[in-house]
Amino acid sequence: MKNIISLLFVLCATIAAAQTDANGNPVFNSITINSRSLKNGVEMSINYYTLKNNIENKGSSVFVNEKPSKEQVITAATRLPSDYFIIRANSSASAMLMFTTYPVTQILVVNPSTGDVRQFPTDIKGDITENRANEIIKEGYDPAATLKNGKLTFNGKTYNVISNTAINKEIIALIDKEKLLDTPASDMVMLSSGEIKKIMLTETAEGGKFDYFTPIKGKEYNSVQVKPGVFSTELGVALYRWVRAAYTLGVNTPADALAVFAEFKGRPVNKREEEYITMGFNKELEK
């Protein structure tokens, strides 16, 4: 995967100084939106590189500003990769396809086993993907922004929106044309959301790898200093560690983490749990 890591680093560097993780790899946060079955037991996950949790997140390789300007928002929204797709069988990835709009509209196909990257031009026209346009509206970066009839109006300018339908159609056509379903699976494991949840529930049970709760029974509300001048409780730290483990495993959003924890507890999460899990997901204690 060295080539795809280098590729992501170059793409990240088009927006900001690309921060890296402890292994020197770029950090580019994403969520899994959906998945679809193809054939012969092969599945394709549909994923999206979020805007807010990257350009406003100091831990991201494409961090811009905690309060980005409208110009910074639209530059990132139209230049950063948006949608990517992973083909997998029995949890092993065989190909990754990334749709990009900058500097040209194209689809990049990566072989996880070899790291080879191939570029395929596309006739799709537009300035911004539907997922990006939707997030811009949802996050309220411009209260006057509108999204209507395939057009995004933002900061006084109009952008043509590339629909999810158009992207997905192009991706499927390329998979068929290049016979990507015949590509041998790699050693890279890509778990589905269902598999991730199952692991989290199993390992959170008493004695599991993510059981940070049994060791603190009876002292959950004892005070503990987490860093100079910042105090929490044993329970708060346990919840924080639990959600960081969930994030590392592949849980996509705070809402997903809360849902898993609620299922584990067999009840809705309370306000204290929600606060600590959300803090942990956003690495608030590490800022």
Number of C-alpha atoms within 10 A of each C-alpha: 15 12 15 19 15 14 15 19 22 13 21 24 16 16 18 15 13 21 20 16 11 7 6 10 16 24 20 24 19 19 15 19 12 13 16 11 12 13 10 8 9 17 20 21 20 18 18 19 19 20 25 19 19 22 26 17 20 16 22 20 26 30 25 20 15 13 12 15 13 13 11 14 21 21 13 23 24 20 19 25 23 23 26 23 21 20 26 28 19 13 18 19 25 25 23 21 22 19 22 21 21 15 11 10 17 17 23 18 25 21 22 22 16 12 16 13 16 11 12 11 10 15 8 14 12 17 20 25 25 24 20 24 27 14 15 23 18 11 11 10 19 17 12 11 17 17 18 8 8 15 18 23 18 22 15 9 8 14 18 18 22 21 16 13 10 13 19 16 10 16 19 13 12 17 16 11 9 11 10 17 19 10 15 16 20 17 12 14 14 19 18 20 17 9 12 17 23 13 17 25 17 16 14 20 16 13 13 14 14 22 19 21 18 14 13 13 11 8 11 16 13 12 14 14 12 14 10 6 6 9 13 15 16 22 22 23 22 22 26 25 19 24 26 21 17 26 18 10 14 20 23 18 18 19 14 15 24 19 16 20 25 16 14 17 12 9 10 14 18 10 9 11 18 19 14 22 27 19 19 25 23 20 16 11 12 10 8
